[in-house]
Amino acid sequence: MNANERVHYWLDLSEYDLATAKVMLEGERYLYVGFMCHQCIEKILKAAFCKWKEEQVPYTHSLLKLAKECGLYEKFSEEQKDILDKLDPLNIEARYPSYKEKLLESLTDETCAALIRETEGFQRWLRNQL
């Protein structure tokens, strides 16, 4: 797979994850709305990494690390940095059940709908950088 194909691979996954977040909102699976929003941004940052680096994409789920390593973090507005801070802890893949329960308490229909809107706007901005 060449660099351009890797970029498109990650972009396609990012789009899929955003669509999945919307389905999770409709199904009131709020914990997974947050997770899929995180995944959406993680994957578009990995696309950016592929575009500008000749190295292997880092094996990390840290949005902050990915944004810094691909050189985009310095271009983020304060609002975008806030979105990143909001999304980073939503990677729930390896979290303990008590953490998931606490996180779930903060995720309502309204907060998840807002999170999707913010993620969608951020994803669009990131895509335009590519």
N, C-alpha and C positions, 0 to 999 in steps of 0.2 A: 504494500500500500504506500503510495507516495504521499508527500506532505499535504497536497490539496485534497486528496481522498480522506486523509485522517481528519482534516478540518471539517469536511462535510459529514463524516461519520459522527463526530462529536456534536455538530450543529443539529443533525437529525435527532440524535438522542435527547438533546436539550428541548427541542420542539415536542417530542413525544412526552417527556416528563412534565412539561407545562400543561399539555392536554390532559395528562393523567391527574394532575393537581385539580383541574376543573371538574373532572369526573368524581374525584374524592370529595370535593365540596358538595356536589349534588347529592352524594350518598352520605353526607354528614360524617365522613371519616376524617375529622379535623386533624388528628395527629399526622396522618399521611398527606394532607394538604401541605403542611409545613415541610415534611420530608421531601416531597416531590418538588416543591419550590426550591429547596436547597439543591436538589439534584439537577434541576434545570440550570441554575447558575453555575454549579460546579462543572457541568459538561460544556457550557459555552466558554468558561474560562480555560478549560482544557483544549478547546478548539483554538482559542487565542494563543495558547502556549505552542500548539503545533504550527501555527502560522508563523510565529516569530522565532522559534527556537528549533535547533536541529537535534535536540536531545529527546530522550524518552520522556513522556509525560510523567510528572511525579506521582507516585502512588500515595495520594493524600486526599482527604475529604475536607481539608481546611481551605475555605474560600479565601481567607486572608493570605495564606501562603501562596495559593495559586495566582491570586491577583498581583501579588508583589513579584513573584517569579516570572510572570509573563510581561511585566512592565506596565500594567494598566492601573495599578493602585494610585499612582501619583496623578493620574488623570481624573480620578473619581471626585465628584462633588461631595460635600459633607452629607448630603441626603443619600447618595449612593453608598457612602461608607456606613451610614446608619442602617441601610437595608442589608448590607453585608453582615453587620454585627447582629442584626435580627435573625438572619437566615443561618448563620454559622452553627448555633447550638441546635438547630432543628434536624441535624443529621442524627437520626435516632437509631441507626442500625445496631449499635452495640450498647445501647443504654440499658440501665437497670430498670425494672418495672416501676419502682418508686419514682424515678426520674420521669418516666413516661407519664405517670399519673399526674405529677405536678405540672408538667408541660401541657398536658391535655386540658387542665383547668384554665389555662390562659388562652386557649384556642377556641374561639366561638365562631359562629357562622359569619358574623360581621368582621372579626379580626382576620379570618381566613380569606374572605372575599377581598379585603384590603391587601392582604399579603400577596394574593394572586395578581392584583392590579399592579402593585409595586414591582413584583418579580417580572411581570410582562413588560413593563416600561424599562426596567433595568436590562432585561434580555435584549430588547430592541436596541437600546443604546450600545450595548456590547457588540451586537451583530453589526451595527453601523461602523464600529471601529475596525471590523475585519474587512 
